[in-house]
Amino acid sequence: EVQLVESGGGLIQPGRSLRLSCAASGFDFDDYAMHWVRQVPGEGLEWVSGISWVSVGIAYADSVKGRFTISRDNAKNSLYLEMKSLRLEDTAVYYCVRSDGFLEPTDAFDLWGQGTMVTVSS
Amino acid sequence: DIQMTQSPSAMSASVGDRITISCRASQGISNSLAWFQQKPGKVPKRLIYAASSLESGVPSRFSGSGSGTEFTLTISSLQPEDFATYYCLQHNTYPFTFGPGTKVD
């Protein structure tokens, strides 16, 4: 089955770090760029970060630049998001999303994981 | 950064209505635009990609059009399962940006 499964979310104090993981299955992971998208409950979608299939291309939203690091391990079919210096406003559901290319993809964001909730609170 | 705006932000509609949602980019994005539908507590579902291509399995009452800075999602005859929030996404230039959403109720 073609799917993405996120893990690693939870309750974390402000200023601490957390690492999210996304396990891909059912498709050739290293043929795709990957992204993280987040959503504060009850609010809109926000693109967070993206990475090309060989990790040469990486991009971040301004809101997380310098604090979050995206990475992938194609041998493990896995995507990661290392989040440091977490803030209250980072509280959201984090989705792992697939895209056919990193630069100007034509078949973007076709497959989404179920999401993992990150709650930043003291 | 490219800003995406959507109009209306919310709309009331009835089953059978033809509805149109607009999405505008602050600068040209060619056809690098996708539309998503999201229901409460659910994962976003892609409806349209490359501005006008219908996702496999999505009913033909959904259609997308536009290029450059102006885009439209049309539902030709609203069905009960279509009541949801709709988002556009530009994936032409980083940082990618979503529109703020249009709630159809």
Interface residues (C-beta under 8 A of the other chain):
Chain A: H35 V37 G44 L45 E46 W47 G50 A59 Y60 A61 D62 Y95 S99 E104 P105 T106 D107 A108 F109 D110 W112 G113 Q114 G115
Chain B: D1 S30 S32 A34 F36 Q38 V43 P44 K45 R46 Y49 A50 E55 Y87 L89 H91 N92 Y94 P95 F96 T97 F98 G99 P100 G101
